Amino acid sequence: MVAPRADLPLGVVNYVTIHSLTELKQEQTLLIDEQKILIEQSNEINRVQINYITSKLSLLEDRINSARIVDLSTQPQK
């Protein structure tokens, strides 16, 4: 079972900085690469790990697809 990232309540916008979005995409790339290696090694032997990564990728894709970039320099400063 894959623990989801911090949940966003329904209707709440997923605001992220460009840096955070870049990190999410880098994580996605690493997971895809890891998954490919496991599949090439042995899809059957690595089935559990592959399924785990697939689940993580699904949650990560949801987070990336719902991201709205916010420019911190344009935000009010306290």
Secondary structure, DSSP 8 states (H G I E B T S, - for coil): -----S---TT--EEE-HHHHHHHHHHHHHHHHHHHHHHHHHTTTTHHHHHHHHHHHHHHHHHHHTEEE--GGGS---
